[in-house]
Amino acid sequence: MPSDYRMKKSVEPELQRFATLDELTQANIETIARIENAAHEARSTPDVIAVFVGNICGQPGFVLAQGVFIIAWILWNSNTSPQFRPDPAPFTYLGLGMGIEAILLSTFVLISQNRQQHIADRRNHLELQINLLAEQETSQMLSMLKQIMGHLNMPVAPGMDVLGETTNPERMAEQLEQALDSSSPSEVSEP
């Protein structure tokens, strides 16, 4: 009986903490927000700059402004008197400026993508940890359910023994790799 009491005591506060599903959902949302805020605050200065530049340059207004600038530059350097043309055709300075801009913007995009990949990797690791924990908890619950059914002389559901076994993630990964390696490229769809 003491083990039942300990189990009830450890679970009860968690269950009683939330009166409704909405409260539980809100608590989960707040947890996710805290994780996201921690990742946001952990950004380095280059990451902050890359995101800032990406946010500005990724807007339709930036593309429009760039197009207006290029057209204005070409018109100015084509239709004014030669003494007021800093960059006559073939517009060498314009090409140089656009090339430098392309290099810088692509670098900022790569920095931003690397940061997004890092965040996605962390989320995937967290999700894997949660899934493994949920699997372990489910296996334990099935084992307990099997014991209760045995104590009540109830027949055990078919397959319960297999489902109650602890899943081996490494073995599952090996099986998945073997299955993907043995199938032809046309059978496996790319994400």
GILINMO-V556775 format. One record per residue. N is the residue number from 0. RES is the residue in one letter. SS is DSSP state (hx for helix, st for strand, lp for the rest). Layout:
n:res:ss
N:RES:SS
N:RES:SS
//
This chain:
n:res:ss
0:M:lp
1:P:hx
2:S:hx
3:D:hx
4:Y:hx
5:R:hx
6:M:hx
7:K:hx
8:K:hx
9:S:hx
10:V:hx
11:E:hx
12:P:hx
13:E:hx
14:L:hx
15:Q:hx
16:R:lp
17:F:lp
18:A:lp
19:T:lp
20:L:hx
21:D:hx
22:E:hx
23:L:hx
24:T:hx
25:Q:hx
26:A:hx
27:N:hx
28:I:hx
29:E:hx
30:T:hx
31:I:hx
32:A:hx
33:R:hx
34:I:hx
35:E:hx
36:N:hx
37:A:hx
38:A:hx
39:H:hx
40:E:hx
41:A:lp
42:R:lp
43:S:lp
44:T:hx
45:P:hx
46:D:hx
47:V:hx
48:I:hx
49:A:hx
50:V:hx
51:F:hx
52:V:hx
53:G:hx
54:N:hx
55:I:hx
56:C:hx
57:G:lp
58:Q:lp
59:P:hx
60:G:hx
61:F:hx
62:V:hx
63:L:hx
64:A:hx
65:Q:hx
66:G:hx
67:V:hx
68:F:hx
69:I:hx
70:I:hx
71:A:hx
72:W:hx
73:I:hx
74:L:hx
75:W:hx
76:N:hx
77:S:hx
78:N:hx
79:T:lp
80:S:lp
81:P:hx
82:Q:hx
83:F:hx
84:R:lp
85:P:lp
86:D:lp
87:P:lp
88:A:lp
89:P:lp
90:F:lp
91:T:hx
92:Y:hx
93:L:hx
94:G:hx
95:L:hx
96:G:hx
97:M:hx
98:G:hx
99:I:hx
100:E:hx
101:A:hx
102:I:hx
103:L:hx
104:L:hx
105:S:hx
106:T:hx
107:F:hx
108:V:hx
109:L:hx
110:I:hx
111:S:hx
112:Q:hx
113:N:hx
114:R:hx
115:Q:hx
116:Q:hx
117:H:hx
118:I:hx
119:A:hx
120:D:hx
121:R:hx
122:R:hx
123:N:hx
124:H:hx
125:L:hx
126:E:hx
127:L:hx
128:Q:hx
129:I:hx
130:N:hx
131:L:hx
132:L:hx
133:A:hx
134:E:hx
135:Q:hx
136:E:hx
137:T:hx
138:S:hx
139:Q:hx
140:M:hx
141:L:hx
142:S:hx
143:M:hx
144:L:hx
145:K:hx
146:Q:hx
147:I:hx
148:M:hx
149:G:hx
150:H:hx
151:L:lp
152:N:lp
153:M:lp
154:P:lp
155:V:lp
156:A:lp
157:P:lp
158:G:lp
159:M:hx
160:D:hx
161:V:hx
162:L:hx
163:G:hx
164:E:lp
165:T:lp
166:T:lp
167:N:lp
168:P:hx
169:E:hx
170:R:hx
171:M:hx
172:A:hx
173:E:hx
174:Q:hx
175:L:hx
176:E:hx
177:Q:hx
178:A:hx
179:L:hx
180:D:hx
181:S:hx
182:S:lp
183:S:lp
184:P:lp
185:S:lp
186:E:lp
187:V:lp
188:S:lp
189:E:lp
190:P:lp
//
